[in-house]
Amino acid sequence: MADAKNKRSVATWWDGVKTEFGKIVWPTQQTIYRQTVATTVVSIIVAFIIVFVDMLIQYGVDFLVDL
């Protein structure tokens, strides 16, 4: 009896998965391109900010060590 209930449960779950996959709206190629460009630009900007802050901290530490 447990097997029949388990099989019904798996079948119900699988039907739910198929239903949810039907609701997926895949992005267009233009959307993917725009999001890729935006992610790349923001990553480069953040990298420059990190480098700048690191250089400031290094300058501060060097200044304090040389005192």
Secondary structure as GFF3:
##gff-version 3
##sequence-region A 1 67
A	DSSP	alpha_helix	2	22	.	.	.	ID=ss1
A	DSSP	alpha_helix	29	65	.	.	.	ID=ss2
###
